[in-house]
Amino acid sequence: MIARGLFSRLHLSVKPSSITPSCRTFFRVVDPGRVGAATRPLISPRASFLKTSAVSSAASQAPSASGSSPAAFSTKAMDTTDRVEDPKNVSEEEWRRKLDKTTFKVCRLKGTEHPGSGKYLHHSEKGTYICVCCRANLFRSEDKFNHCGWPSFRQAMDTAKDGKEDATNVKREYDSSHGMERVEVLCKKCDSHLGHVFTDGPEPFGRRFCINSVSLDFVKD
């Protein structure tokens, strides 16, 4: 009953048959009886994150959003260049006024859009995916790949060659919310929530940046 209640609060109405095996890890703590065990165990997010953080230091990563249709997302959050000089000085109330409801829930309240609903899920144009709040460059189209219900990237832009340090505009933080251990991905420039990173991705680093479409905008090459 507890798991069912939590799953309901997350508003993730997903049929087990629609979830690929490697995506099941995301749901197994929420409702293991409904989805089943993951077919590919992941390294502990906490252990992976702490190891990465230690190397980085020596050298110098949800409540769901309301189910709006991707086509109905407001463009209100996509013209912030002239309005946000220092994004980290913008208060949450200011963000609430600047962003549409769905974008605010995901980016500022760490929500998650419905799987399979994002406008960039099957997007294949060449270009750069940028932060919808502050316009920082985040991911390149050549690093995007199809995996499950959210846009997936194998790495962020300007990732160090060894993959051990955070990218220029993307940071990772340990996340233990909602009874799960994960590594959250945020925009380093404005602290906007982007999604989570998992250790079941392709080479070179074996990572899968699972990102909400509503957290992104796109600039075509």
Z-matrix of the N, CA and C atoms (Angstrom, degrees):
N
C 1 1.461
C 2 1.525 1 111.45
N 3 1.346 2 116.77 1 -37.01
C 4 1.459 3 119.77 2 179.68
C 5 1.521 4 110.24 3 -65.52
N 6 1.354 5 114.40 4 -45.42
C 7 1.463 6 118.00 5 -179.77
C 8 1.514 7 111.16 6 -63.45
N 9 1.373 8 115.12 7 -40.18
C 10 1.468 9 119.04 8 179.75
C 11 1.519 10 110.73 9 -63.47
N 12 1.330 11 117.21 10 -39.73
C 13 1.457 12 120.19 11 -179.85
C 14 1.511 13 111.41 12 -66.13
N 15 1.356 14 116.49 13 -41.86
C 16 1.442 15 120.00 14 178.97
C 17 1.515 16 111.15 15 -64.64
N 18 1.331 17 115.19 16 -42.38
C 19 1.462 18 119.60 17 179.31
C 20 1.519 19 110.27 18 -60.84
N 21 1.327 20 116.89 19 -38.43
C 22 1.464 21 121.53 20 179.28
C 23 1.507 22 110.81 21 -66.06
N 24 1.348 23 116.49 22 -40.97
C 25 1.460 24 119.09 23 -179.24
C 26 1.518 25 111.31 24 -66.19
N 27 1.312 26 117.21 25 -29.22
C 28 1.449 27 120.05 26 -179.56
C 29 1.527 28 112.46 27 -76.10
N 30 1.330 29 116.76 28 -12.08
C 31 1.470 30 122.47 29 178.08
C 32 1.523 31 111.40 30 58.73
N 33 1.299 32 118.04 31 33.24
C 34 1.456 33 119.57 32 179.77
C 35 1.520 34 108.79 33 -100.98
N 36 1.291 35 116.68 34 87.71
C 37 1.461 36 121.94 35 -177.74
C 38 1.517 37 108.87 36 -86.05
N 39 1.321 38 116.32 37 82.24
C 40 1.447 39 121.13 38 -175.37
C 41 1.511 40 109.70 39 -118.85
N 42 1.334 41 117.22 40 131.80
C 43 1.446 42 121.18 41 176.18
C 44 1.524 43 108.85 42 -81.47
N 45 1.318 44 117.86 43 136.94
C 46 1.462 45 120.24 44 -179.93
C 47 1.513 46 113.21 45 -53.22
N 48 1.328 47 116.92 46 -36.00
C 49 1.456 48 120.22 47 -177.49
C 50 1.512 49 112.60 48 -67.29
N 51 1.355 50 117.30 49 -17.69
C 52 1.454 51 120.54 50 -177.59
C 53 1.511 52 112.43 51 -93.17
N 54 1.330 53 117.59 52 -0.27
C 55 1.451 54 121.19 53 -176.21
C 56 1.518 55 109.44 54 -105.52
N 57 1.317 56 116.61 55 125.45
C 58 1.452 57 119.87 56 178.39
C 59 1.509 58 109.68 57 -70.59
N 60 1.353 59 118.60 58 154.46
C 61 1.461 60 121.48 59 -175.28
C 62 1.511 61 113.97 60 -52.28
N 63 1.346 62 117.86 61 -42.20
C 64 1.451 63 119.20 62 -176.27
C 65 1.506 64 112.81 63 -74.37
N 66 1.342 65 117.79 64 -12.80
C 67 1.456 66 120.73 65 176.76
C 68 1.516 67 111.35 66 -85.06
N 69 1.324 68 117.65 67 -15.78
C 70 1.452 69 120.21 68 -172.49
C 71 1.517 70 112.90 69 -66.45
N 72 1.321 71 116.40 70 -23.96
C 73 1.454 72 119.43 71 179.12
C 74 1.517 73 110.89 72 -57.97
N 75 1.325 74 117.07 73 -34.96
C 76 1.454 75 121.26 74 -179.05
C 77 1.519 76 111.41 75 -62.44
N 78 1.338 77 117.43 76 -30.69
C 79 1.451 78 121.80 77 -174.12
C 80 1.520 79 114.23 78 -102.14
N 81 1.335 80 118.97 79 -13.22
C 82 1.454 81 119.59 80 -167.01
C 83 1.526 82 113.38 81 -64.51
N 84 1.341 83 119.15 82 -31.43
C 85 1.457 84 120.70 83 178.73
C 86 1.516 85 110.53 84 -75.36
N 87 1.337 86 116.08 85 -31.54
C 88 1.457 87 120.39 86 -178.44
C 89 1.515 88 111.43 87 -70.90
N 90 1.317 89 116.84 88 -46.98
C 91 1.460 90 120.51 89 -176.44
C 92 1.523 91 109.62 90 -152.83
N 93 1.325 92 117.83 91 73.50
C 94 1.457 93 120.31 92 -176.40
C 95 1.515 94 113.58 93 -61.90
N 96 1.334 95 117.70 94 -30.28
C 97 1.454 96 120.34 95 -179.09
C 98 1.504 97 112.48 96 -69.10
N 99 1.328 98 115.75 97 -30.55
C 100 1.458 99 119.17 98 -176.90
C 101 1.517 100 112.00 99 -82.19
N 102 1.309 101 117.75 100 -38.46
C 103 1.448 102 120.31 101 -172.29
C 104 1.517 103 112.45 102 -100.38
N 105 1.303 104 118.47 103 -37.04
C 106 1.460 105 120.99 104 -178.07
C 107 1.506 106 111.22 105 99.05
N 108 1.308 107 116.07 106 170.86
C 109 1.458 108 120.79 107 -176.79
C 110 1.513 109 110.65 108 -75.08
N 111 1.329 110 115.12 109 152.56
C 112 1.457 111 119.30 110 177.35
C 113 1.517 112 109.65 111 -71.25
N 114 1.330 113 115.71 112 147.79
C 115 1.458 114 118.99 113 -177.97
C 116 1.517 115 111.90 114 -86.42
N 117 1.343 116 116.76 115 -13.30
C 118 1.449 117 119.54 116 -179.89
C 119 1.515 118 109.34 117 -133.49
N 120 1.329 119 119.34 118 101.88
C 121 1.457 120 120.94 119 -177.34
C 122 1.516 121 111.05 120 -63.71
N 123 1.343 122 115.06 121 143.09
C 124 1.448 123 120.43 122 179.65
C 125 1.517 124 110.72 123 -102.45
N 126 1.326 125 115.93 124 157.11
C 127 1.453 126 120.61 125 171.83
C 128 1.515 127 107.43 126 -64.23
N 129 1.319 128 117.78 127 144.48
C 130 1.455 129 121.22 128 179.08
C 131 1.511 130 110.10 129 -53.35
N 132 1.357 131 118.81 130 122.23
C 133 1.459 132 120.85 131 179.58
C 134 1.518 133 112.02 132 -55.90
N 135 1.329 134 116.66 133 -38.49
C 136 1.458 135 119.69 134 -179.20
C 137 1.524 136 110.47 135 -64.37
N 138 1.336 137 116.42 136 -45.96
C 139 1.458 138 120.22 137 -179.21
C 140 1.519 139 110.99 138 -64.57
N 141 1.340 140 115.73 139 -43.50
C 142 1.458 141 120.47 140 179.94
C 143 1.514 142 110.90 141 -63.39
N 144 1.340 143 116.51 142 -43.10
C 145 1.457 144 120.80 143 -178.03
C 146 1.518 145 111.42 144 -66.79
N 147 1.344 146 116.98 145 -44.70
C 148 1.455 147 120.60 146 -178.91
C 149 1.519 148 110.95 147 -63.62
N 150 1.324 149 116.86 148 -38.16
C 151 1.455 150 120.63 149 178.29
C 152 1.518 151 110.45 150 -64.55
N 153 1.334 152 116.58 151 -44.33
C 154 1.456 153 120.97 152 179.25
C 155 1.513 154 111.26 153 -63.52
N 156 1.350 155 116.76 154 -42.08
C 157 1.454 156 121.35 155 -178.74
C 158 1.513 157 111.13 156 -63.63
N 159 1.330 158 116.97 157 -39.23
C 160 1.456 159 120.90 158 -178.75
C 161 1.520 160 110.80 159 -64.02
N 162 1.337 161 116.64 160 -42.18
C 163 1.462 162 120.36 161 179.31
C 164 1.513 163 110.74 162 -67.10
N 165 1.336 164 116.50 163 -39.88
C 166 1.457 165 120.69 164 -179.50
C 167 1.513 166 110.94 165 -63.19
N 168 1.343 167 117.56 166 -41.38
C 169 1.455 168 121.78 167 -179.23
C 170 1.516 169 110.11 168 -65.57
N 171 1.308 170 116.44 169 -39.58
C 172 1.458 171 119.23 170 -179.35
C 173 1.517 172 110.41 171 -67.51
N 174 1.320 173 116.92 172 -31.63
C 175 1.455 174 120.61 173 -178.53
C 176 1.524 175 111.54 174 -85.56
N 177 1.071 176 133.25 175 -8.87
C 178 1.493 177 129.08 176 175.85
C 179 1.504 178 125.25 177 -125.71
N 180 16.760 179 58.43 178 -89.63
C 181 1.178 180 169.33 179 -3.33
C 182 1.381 181 105.67 180 138.36
N 183 14.266 182 122.23 181 153.01
C 184 1.443 183 88.14 182 -64.88
C 185 1.500 184 108.39 183 168.44
N 186 1.313 185 101.11 184 145.49
C 187 1.468 186 95.34 185 174.95
C 188 1.505 187 109.83 186 -66.14
N 189 1.260 188 119.44 187 135.77
C 190 1.452 189 122.66 188 -178.04
C 191 1.515 190 111.32 189 -78.98
N 192 1.347 191 115.44 190 150.78
C 193 1.451 192 120.17 191 173.44
C 194 1.509 193 108.38 192 -75.86
N 195 1.329 194 115.88 193 161.09
C 196 1.451 195 120.12 194 177.95
C 197 1.511 196 109.14 195 -63.98
N 198 1.320 197 116.32 196 151.38
C 199 1.462 198 120.92 197 -171.49
C 200 1.503 199 114.24 198 -80.34
N 201 1.317 200 118.68 199 63.51
C 202 1.443 201 121.24 200 176.83
C 203 1.513 202 109.83 201 -75.30
N 204 1.311 203 116.36 202 147.00
C 205 1.453 204 120.65 203 175.47
C 206 1.511 205 109.21 204 -65.91
N 207 1.356 206 119.44 205 139.78
C 208 1.455 207 121.15 206 179.69
C 209 1.514 208 112.54 207 -54.67
N 210 1.319 209 116.87 208 -36.92
C 211 1.456 210 120.19 209 -178.67
C 212 1.517 211 111.67 210 -69.39
N 213 1.335 212 116.51 211 -17.90
C 214 1.454 213 119.94 212 -176.81
C 215 1.514 214 112.64 213 -92.53
N 216 1.344 215 118.07 214 -1.55
C 217 1.452 216 120.27 215 179.70
C 218 1.519 217 109.57 216 -59.34
N 219 1.319 218 116.24 217 132.91
C 220 1.452 219 120.67 218 179.44
C 221 1.520 220 110.50 219 -72.10
N 222 1.335 221 117.34 220 148.67
C 223 1.460 222 121.34 221 175.01
C 224 1.520 223 110.52 222 -88.41
N 225 1.313 224 117.06 223 8.24
C 226 1.457 225 121.47 224 -178.34
C 227 1.512 226 112.00 225 -58.25
N 228 1.337 227 117.22 226 -32.91
C 229 1.457 228 121.06 227 -176.72
C 230 1.519 229 112.84 228 -86.19
N 231 1.319 230 117.47 229 2.41
C 232 1.454 231 119.11 230 -171.92
C 233 1.521 232 113.83 231 -106.58
N 234 1.323 233 118.89 232 13.86
C 235 1.455 234 120.29 233 -178.94
C 236 1.521 235 110.49 234 -133.25
N 237 1.332 236 116.13 235 42.27
C 238 1.460 237 120.59 236 -172.28
C 239 1.522 238 113.33 237 -88.57
N 240 1.328 239 118.84 238 -2.77
C 241 1.457 240 121.21 239 -174.75
C 242 1.519 241 112.10 240 -54.89
N 243 1.311 242 117.19 241 -45.58
C 244 1.459 243 120.66 242 -176.24
C 245 1.520 244 112.80 243 -83.26
N 246 1.325 245 117.48 244 -8.79
C 247 1.461 246 119.55 245 -173.00
C 248 1.527 247 113.56 246 -108.53
N 249 1.344 248 117.84 247 -13.10
C 250 1.452 249 120.09 248 -175.67
C 251 1.523 250 109.56 249 -125.24
N 252 1.341 251 116.99 250 95.37
C 253 1.455 252 120.92 251 179.98
C 254 1.525 253 110.70 252 -76.84
N 255 1.317 254 117.49 253 -44.98
C 256 1.462 255 122.27 254 176.94
C 257 1.522 256 107.70 255 -128.82
N 258 1.333 257 117.92 256 93.93
C 259 1.473 258 122.14 257 -174.26
C 260 1.516 259 114.31 258 -55.32
N 261 1.331 260 117.90 259 -31.57
C 262 1.460 261 119.64 260 -177.36
C 263 1.524 262 112.55 261 -73.96
N 264 1.320 263 116.96 262 -11.66
C 265 1.459 264 120.64 263 176.33
C 266 1.523 265 112.58 264 -93.88
N 267 1.321 266 116.80 265 -0.27
C 268 1.463 267 120.99 266 178.78
C 269 1.525 268 109.05 267 -82.36
N 270 1.326 269 117.12 268 125.81
C 271 1.464 270 121.22 269 -179.50
C 272 1.525 271 110.17 270 -74.40
N 273 1.333 272 115.81 271 163.35
C 274 1.462 273 119.84 272 178.84
C 275 1.527 274 111.27 273 -62.69
N 276 1.326 275 116.97 274 -34.84
C 277 1.463 276 119.62 275 178.11
C 278 1.525 277 111.18 276 -66.65
N 279 1.330 278 116.04 277 -37.44
C 280 1.464 279 119.22 278 176.42
C 281 1.525 280 110.77 279 -65.84
N 282 1.340 281 116.11 280 -41.76
C 283 1.462 282 119.15 281 176.62
C 284 1.523 283 110.57 282 -60.99
N 285 1.323 284 116.55 283 -38.61
C 286 1.465 285 120.44 284 179.98
C 287 1.530 286 110.85 285 -61.03
N 288 1.324 287 115.89 286 -36.34
C 289 1.463 288 120.09 287 179.33
C 290 1.529 289 111.78 288 -76.43
N 291 1.314 290 116.24 289 -34.65
C 292 1.455 291 120.61 290 -175.80
C 293 1.530 292 112.95 291 -77.57
N 294 1.336 293 116.72 292 -33.75
C 295 1.460 294 121.41 293 -172.75
C 296 1.522 295 111.92 294 -101.39
N 297 1.322 296 116.30 295 152.42
C 298 1.455 297 119.01 296 172.61
C 299 1.527 298 108.64 297 -71.38
N 300 1.308 299 117.15 298 167.91
C 301 1.466 300 122.50 299 -171.69
C 302 1.527 301 112.83 300 -59.36
N 303 1.324 302 116.60 301 -46.24
C 304 1.462 303 120.32 302 -177.54
C 305 1.525 304 111.19 303 -66.25
N 306 1.327 305 116.42 304 -44.40
C 307 1.459 306 120.37 305 179.96
C 308 1.519 307 111.16 306 -62.88
N 309 1.316 308 116.99 307 -40.14
C 310 1.465 309 120.17 308 179.25
C 311 1.523 310 110.87 309 -63.50
N 312 1.325 311 117.03 310 -43.43
C 313 1.471 312 120.41 311 -178.91
C 314 1.524 313 111.70 312 -61.48
N 315 1.322 314 116.35 313 -41.74
C 316 1.459 315 119.57 314 -177.88
C 317 1.528 316 111.47 315 -77.27
N 318 1.317 317 116.45 316 -51.48
C 319 1.464 318 120.66 317 -172.26
C 320 1.523 319 114.26 318 -75.95
N 321 1.322 320 117.50 319 -36.65
C 322 1.469 321 119.30 320 -174.85
C 323 1.523 322 112.89 321 -104.79
N 324 1.340 323 117.98 322 -25.20
C 325 1.466 324 121.21 323 -179.99
C 326 1.529 325 111.93 324 -108.07
N 327 1.326 326 116.68 325 8.63
C 328 1.470 327 122.83 326 175.07
C 329 1.525 328 112.41 327 62.18
N 330 1.314 329 115.78 328 40.87
C 331 1.456 330 120.62 329 177.49
C 332 1.524 331 111.50 330 -81.78
N 333 1.324 332 115.89 331 179.48
C 334 1.462 333 122.24 332 179.33
C 335 1.523 334 109.20 333 -135.95
N 336 1.320 335 116.47 334 127.91
C 337 1.458 336 119.26 335 178.37
C 338 1.526 337 109.61 336 -73.56
N 339 1.311 338 116.05 337 158.28
C 340 1.458 339 120.78 338 -178.99
C 341 1.526 340 110.72 339 -60.63
N 342 1.328 341 119.13 340 133.56
C 343 1.463 342 120.96 341 177.73
C 344 1.524 343 110.98 342 -60.28
N 345 1.316 344 114.84 343 138.77
C 346 1.459 345 120.23 344 179.18
C 347 1.510 346 114.52 345 83.92
N 348 1.333 347 117.82 346 -0.43
C 349 1.464 348 120.26 347 -174.95
C 350 1.525 349 113.54 348 -104.80
N 351 1.317 350 118.35 349 -13.75
C 352 1.458 351 121.18 350 -173.03
C 353 1.520 352 114.02 351 -67.39
N 354 1.308 353 116.19 352 141.17
C 355 1.466 354 120.97 353 -177.00
C 356 1.526 355 112.79 354 -70.83
N 357 1.326 356 118.12 355 -18.45
C 358 1.460 357 120.36 356 179.40
C 359 1.526 358 112.83 357 -103.00
N 360 1.318 359 117.92 358 7.25
C 361 1.458 360 121.18 359 -177.62
C 362 1.528 361 111.60 360 -57.95
N 363 1.326 362 116.98 361 -47.48
C 364 1.468 363 121.46 362 -178.75
C 365 1.530 364 111.63 363 -110.02
N 366 1.301 365 115.83 364 20.40
C 367 1.464 366 121.74 365 -179.24
C 368 1.529 367 109.44 366 -72.75
N 369 1.337 368 117.55 367 133.15
C 370 1.467 369 119.90 368 -173.84
C 371 1.525 370 114.29 369 -130.91
N 372 1.319 371 118.49 370 8.28
C 373 1.456 372 119.97 371 178.28
C 374 1.526 373 110.76 372 -68.39
N 375 1.324 374 115.93 373 154.44
C 376 1.459 375 120.90 374 178.24
C 377 1.522 376 110.00 375 -84.44
N 378 1.325 377 115.53 376 132.19
C 379 1.448 378 119.31 377 -179.76
C 380 1.516 379 111.93 378 164.41
N 381 1.329 380 115.09 379 -160.99
C 382 1.462 381 122.09 380 -175.61
C 383 1.520 382 110.56 381 -118.75
N 384 1.316 383 115.99 382 132.20
C 385 1.463 384 121.61 383 174.02
C 386 1.524 385 107.58 384 -90.81
N 387 1.320 386 116.21 385 126.18
C 388 1.459 387 121.18 386 -174.91
C 389 1.528 388 110.59 387 -119.99
N 390 1.323 389 115.40 388 164.35
C 391 1.464 390 120.76 389 178.48
C 392 1.521 391 109.58 390 -68.28
N 393 1.306 392 117.27 391 129.26
C 394 1.454 393 121.14 392 -177.90
C 395 1.523 394 111.73 393 -70.20
N 396 1.323 395 117.45 394 -20.40
C 397 1.465 396 120.77 395 -178.10
C 398 1.526 397 112.99 396 -88.64
N 399 1.350 398 117.27 397 -44.51
C 400 1.466 399 119.23 398 -173.17
C 401 1.520 400 113.81 399 -122.69
N 402 1.327 401 118.04 400 -1.86
C 403 1.464 402 123.87 401 175.47
C 404 1.528 403 114.09 402 74.01
N 405 1.313 404 118.25 403 15.62
C 406 1.464 405 120.56 404 177.65
C 407 1.527 406 110.31 405 -69.54
N 408 1.323 407 117.20 406 142.57
C 409 1.459 408 121.67 407 176.84
C 410 1.525 409 109.93 408 -70.06
N 411 1.337 410 117.24 409 129.52
C 412 1.463 411 120.88 410 -174.85
C 413 1.526 412 113.64 411 -120.04
N 414 1.324 413 117.51 412 -54.94
C 415 1.465 414 121.37 413 -173.95
C 416 1.524 415 110.55 414 -137.74
N 417 1.336 416 115.56 415 152.56
C 418 1.454 417 121.69 416 176.36
C 419 1.524 418 110.37 417 -104.55
N 420 1.323 419 115.24 418 150.09
C 421 1.466 420 120.76 419 -177.32
C 422 1.526 421 112.27 420 -62.64
N 423 1.334 422 117.76 421 -31.84
C 424 1.468 423 119.34 422 -179.26
C 425 1.525 424 112.69 423 -70.15
N 426 1.321 425 117.65 424 -13.77
C 427 1.465 426 121.56 425 177.46
C 428 1.524 427 112.17 426 -97.16
N 429 1.316 428 117.28 427 2.47
C 430 1.463 429 121.75 428 -178.97
C 431 1.529 430 109.87 429 -87.27
N 432 1.322 431 116.85 430 141.79
C 433 1.460 432 120.48 431 177.11
C 434 1.520 433 109.95 432 -147.50
N 435 1.308 434 116.47 433 159.45
C 436 1.461 435 121.96 434 179.78
C 437 1.519 436 109.69 435 -84.66
N 438 1.337 437 115.62 436 130.05
C 439 1.459 438 118.47 437 -178.86
C 440 1.515 439 111.87 438 -139.48
N 441 1.332 440 117.60 439 -60.38
C 442 1.465 441 119.10 440 178.47
C 443 1.517 442 109.64 441 -147.68
N 444 1.309 443 118.44 442 -133.44
C 445 1.457 444 120.85 443 -169.77
C 446 1.511 445 116.96 444 -86.27
N 447 1.341 446 117.39 445 3.73
C 448 1.460 447 121.00 446 179.66
C 449 1.525 448 109.04 447 -134.50
N 450 1.341 449 118.25 448 155.94
C 451 1.464 450 119.75 449 174.86
C 452 1.528 451 110.10 450 -56.74
N 453 1.326 452 117.10 451 134.12
C 454 1.461 453 121.45 452 -178.02
C 455 1.526 454 110.19 453 -121.48
N 456 1.329 455 115.30 454 141.50
C 457 1.460 456 121.77 455 179.05
C 458 1.524 457 109.08 456 -132.15
N 459 1.327 458 116.40 457 143.97
C 460 1.465 459 119.24 458 -178.86
C 461 1.521 460 112.24 459 -82.22
N 462 1.326 461 116.87 460 -19.60
C 463 1.456 462 120.49 461 176.45
C 464 1.521 463 109.35 462 -163.79
N 465 1.330 464 115.69 463 161.92
C 466 1.457 465 121.43 464 175.22
C 467 1.525 466 109.01 465 -89.27
N 468 1.309 467 116.62 466 164.31
C 469 1.456 468 120.60 467 177.74
C 470 1.523 469 110.44 468 -63.71
N 471 1.320 470 115.59 469 146.40
C 472 1.473 471 122.45 470 176.74
C 473 1.518 472 112.96 471 60.48
N 474 1.327 473 117.11 472 31.25
C 475 1.460 474 120.32 473 175.09
C 476 1.526 475 109.07 474 -70.84
N 477 1.329 476 116.80 475 140.07
C 478 1.462 477 120.87 476 178.32
C 479 1.525 478 109.88 477 -58.70
N 480 1.315 479 116.54 478 150.54
C 481 1.461 480 121.08 479 -175.87
C 482 1.521 481 112.56 480 -59.02
N 483 1.337 482 116.84 481 -31.50
C 484 1.465 483 119.08 482 179.12
C 485 1.524 484 111.92 483 -87.52
N 486 1.339 485 116.59 484 -6.70
C 487 1.461 486 121.08 485 177.10
C 488 1.509 487 114.96 486 72.47
N 489 1.323 488 118.37 487 6.75
C 490 1.463 489 120.62 488 -173.16
C 491 1.527 490 113.34 489 -90.39
N 492 1.306 491 116.92 490 -21.00
C 493 1.454 492 120.19 491 179.06
C 494 1.522 493 110.12 492 -103.35
N 495 1.336 494 115.56 493 154.20
C 496 1.456 495 119.39 494 176.88
C 497 1.524 496 110.30 495 -64.96
N 498 1.322 497 115.78 496 153.93
C 499 1.454 498 121.11 497 177.40
C 500 1.527 499 109.97 498 -72.65
N 501 1.325 500 115.64 499 171.80
C 502 1.461 501 120.82 500 -176.16
C 503 1.524 502 112.72 501 -56.77
N 504 1.327 503 117.48 502 -45.42
C 505 1.464 504 120.82 503 -174.53
C 506 1.523 505 114.38 504 -114.37
N 507 1.321 506 117.72 505 7.06
C 508 1.467 507 121.47 506 -179.27
C 509 1.523 508 109.49 507 -126.31
N 510 1.327 509 116.26 508 133.41
C 511 1.467 510 120.12 509 177.56
C 512 1.522 511 109.74 510 -127.17
N 513 1.329 512 115.74 511 161.02
C 514 1.460 513 122.36 512 -178.82
C 515 1.520 514 109.57 513 -122.20
N 516 1.324 515 115.81 514 140.59
C 517 1.458 516 121.48 515 178.12
C 518 1.525 517 109.69 516 -137.76
N 519 1.321 518 116.18 517 142.57
C 520 1.464 519 121.22 518 178.15
C 521 1.526 520 109.61 519 -66.12
N 522 1.332 521 116.57 520 135.51
C 523 1.465 522 122.84 521 -175.87
C 524 1.526 523 109.46 522 -130.76
N 525 1.333 524 116.20 523 117.62
C 526 1.471 525 120.74 524 179.10
C 527 1.523 526 111.75 525 -113.65
N 528 1.328 527 117.05 526 19.83
C 529 1.462 528 120.75 527 -177.67
C 530 1.521 529 111.96 528 -71.34
N 531 1.337 530 115.70 529 155.63
C 532 1.467 531 123.56 530 173.91
C 533 1.529 532 113.05 531 59.34
N 534 1.323 533 116.72 532 30.30
C 535 1.454 534 120.38 533 175.78
C 536 1.510 535 115.06 534 72.90
N 537 1.330 536 117.40 535 15.98
C 538 1.462 537 121.56 536 -178.99
C 539 1.520 538 110.18 537 -123.42
N 540 1.318 539 116.36 538 151.95
C 541 1.455 540 122.15 539 173.09
C 542 1.521 541 108.10 540 -106.20
N 543 1.330 542 115.31 541 114.64
C 544 1.458 543 120.08 542 -177.98
C 545 1.524 544 109.11 543 -141.22
N 546 1.318 545 116.25 544 174.27
C 547 1.456 546 122.13 545 173.44
C 548 1.526 547 107.65 546 -116.89
N 549 1.311 548 115.37 547 115.01
C 550 1.463 549 121.84 548 -178.22
C 551 1.523 550 110.39 549 -79.32
N 552 1.321 551 115.96 550 147.48
C 553 1.460 552 122.71 551 176.09
C 554 1.522 553 108.17 552 -113.28
N 555 1.333 554 116.29 553 128.52
C 556 1.460 555 121.40 554 -179.16
C 557 1.521 556 110.44 555 -131.56
N 558 1.329 557 115.33 556 157.23
C 559 1.457 558 121.16 557 171.33
C 560 1.522 559 107.88 558 -73.61
N 561 1.305 560 116.78 559 127.02
C 562 1.460 561 120.59 560 -177.48
C 563 1.526 562 111.88 561 -71.50
N 564 1.322 563 117.08 562 -23.66
C 565 1.459 564 120.81 563 -176.08
C 566 1.525 565 113.41 564 -81.07
N 567 1.351 566 117.17 565 -34.64
C 568 1.469 567 119.45 566 -174.92
C 569 1.523 568 113.39 567 -131.03
N 570 1.342 569 118.12 568 4.21
C 571 1.468 570 123.13 569 179.49
C 572 1.528 571 112.93 570 64.15
N 573 1.299 572 117.42 571 21.96
C 574 1.465 573 120.43 572 177.94
C 575 1.519 574 109.95 573 -71.97
N 576 1.347 575 116.10 574 136.45
C 577 1.463 576 121.14 575 176.48
C 578 1.522 577 109.17 576 -72.16
N 579 1.333 578 115.84 577 128.45
C 580 1.461 579 121.01 578 -179.77
C 581 1.518 580 112.52 579 -106.92
N 582 1.330 581 116.77 580 -40.02
C 583 1.460 582 121.27 581 -177.61
C 584 1.514 583 110.13 582 162.97
N 585 1.334 584 117.59 583 -140.24
C 586 1.462 585 122.56 584 179.24
C 587 1.526 586 109.27 585 -140.94
N 588 1.329 587 115.67 586 159.09
C 589 1.456 588 120.72 587 177.36
C 590 1.522 589 109.12 588 -118.02
N 591 1.343 590 115.84 589 137.33
C 592 1.458 591 122.46 590 -177.86
C 593 1.530 592 109.81 591 -122.54
N 594 1.321 593 115.93 592 165.28
C 595 1.466 594 120.56 593 -174.56
C 596 1.528 595 112.75 594 -103.38
N 597 1.312 596 116.87 595 33.71
C 598 1.467 597 120.64 596 178.73
C 599 1.524 598 111.68 597 -119.92
N 600 1.335 599 116.17 598 28.33
C 601 1.451 600 120.51 599 -177.12
C 602 1.516 601 113.42 600 -94.60
N 603 1.331 602 116.71 601 -178.55
C 604 1.467 603 122.16 602 -178.34
C 605 1.527 604 112.54 603 -79.90
N 606 1.294 605 116.18 604 177.89
C 607 1.465 606 121.95 605 175.11
C 608 1.531 607 109.38 606 -66.00
N 609 1.330 608 120.83 607 156.44
C 610 1.456 609 124.09 608 12.99
C 611 1.528 610 115.39 609 -89.49
N 612 1.324 611 118.45 610 -14.39
C 613 1.457 612 119.73 611 -172.15
C 614 1.524 613 113.94 612 -113.20
N 615 1.336 614 117.18 613 -2.68
C 616 1.454 615 119.88 614 179.20
C 617 1.511 616 113.98 615 68.63
N 618 1.324 617 117.23 616 28.22
C 619 1.459 618 121.20 617 -178.26
C 620 1.522 619 111.21 618 -110.69
N 621 1.331 620 114.46 619 152.92
C 622 1.468 621 121.64 620 173.60
C 623 1.516 622 108.02 621 -129.51
N 624 1.322 623 115.97 622 105.59
C 625 1.458 624 120.84 623 175.24
C 626 1.524 625 107.13 624 -81.50
N 627 1.313 626 116.15 625 108.26
C 628 1.461 627 123.35 626 -177.53
C 629 1.530 628 107.44 627 -95.88
N 630 1.327 629 117.60 628 105.58
C 631 1.461 630 122.51 629 -166.16
C 632 1.531 631 111.94 630 -117.80
N 633 1.318 632 116.27 631 139.37
C 634 1.464 633 121.82 632 175.65
C 635 1.529 634 109.92 633 -72.25
N 636 1.313 635 117.32 634 131.21
C 637 1.468 636 121.04 635 177.66
C 638 1.520 637 111.75 636 -59.51
N 639 1.328 638 116.57 637 -37.71
C 640 1.456 639 120.34 638 -176.07
C 641 1.526 640 111.71 639 -67.23
N 642 1.335 641 117.65 640 -16.74
C 643 1.465 642 121.11 641 177.40
C 644 1.525 643 111.81 642 -82.43
N 645 1.320 644 116.27 643 -6.45
C 646 1.458 645 121.19 644 -172.94
C 647 1.521 646 113.17 645 -117.17
N 648 1.309 647 114.42 646 155.54
C 649 1.459 648 122.87 647 163.21
C 650 1.525 649 105.26 648 -127.51
N 651 1.315 650 117.27 649 169.97
C 652 1.463 651 119.56 650 -174.58
C 653 1.517 652 110.66 651 -132.36
N 654 1.333 653 115.36 652 134.81
C 655 1.462 654 121.88 653 175.98
C 656 1.521 655 107.74 654 -116.49
N 657 1.301 656 116.22 655 115.13
C 658 1.466 657 122.05 656 -176.95
C 659 1.521 658 110.82 657 -72.91
N 660 1.334 659 116.26 658 142.08
C 661 1.469 660 121.17 659 177.29
C 662 1.519 661 110.61 660 -63.14
